[in-house]
Amino acid sequence: MTAEVVNLETITRLDLPAERILQAALAAGLESAVVIGYDADGDEYFASSLADGGHVLWLLERAKLRLLRTVDE
């Protein structure tokens, strides 16, 4: 017997594996990406496909606003 894993488009309070989030981002066909996280040693990791730091900061602030608004949804 085999099972199929279905990714639900929902908000959760549980941590998800980074691999799962990155696979979903790849499947979304993004034109640009900003990745922020921690490596196995606990050190910060940052990478961006965008060279313009101002554009990256704009995206981060938009993401922050969206995150803050999820409480109201």
N, C-alpha and C positions, 0 to 999 in steps of 0.2 A: 504494500500500500504506500502511495506517495501523497504528500500534501503540498498544496500550493500556498505560498506566503503572499498575502495581499496587503499592500501598503495603504493604510487609511489616510486620507487627507484630513487630519484632525489635529487639534492642539492637545498635547499631553504634558503632564508634570513629570514624566519619567525621562531619564537620559536615554538617548539612542546612540548606537554605535556610529562613530564618525564615518566609517565605510558606507553605511546605509545612506547617510545624508549626502555624501559625495557622489554616490551612484545615482541618487535621485537628481542631483544637480547636473550631472552629465547627461542624463536622459531628458532633461528639460531643454537641452539645446541652447544653453546660455551663450550670448555674444560676448559677455565679459563676466569676470568673477573676482571676488575678494574672499580669501580664506583666512580665518582667524581661529586659533585654537592653542592647545597645549600638546607637546610631544610626550613620549613615554617617560621622559625625565622630568616632566613638569615645567619645561621651558616654554615660553611663549613662541608661537609660530605665526608668521604673517606672510602672505603672498597675494599679489594682485596681477591680473592680466592688463590692467590699466596703468599707463605710465604717469598720468596726471594725478598728483596727490590731492589736488582740490576736488577732482571728480570722485576719487575714492572716498574722501571725507564726506562729500555730499551723499553718496550711497550709504555710508555708515549712519549718517544722521537720519536719512529716510528710513532705514531699517530700524533704528532706535525708536523713531516716532511710531512706526507700525507695531513694534513690540509693546510700547507703552499703551497703545490703543487696544490691544487684545484683551486687556482687563475689562474694557467696556463692552466687548462683543459677547 
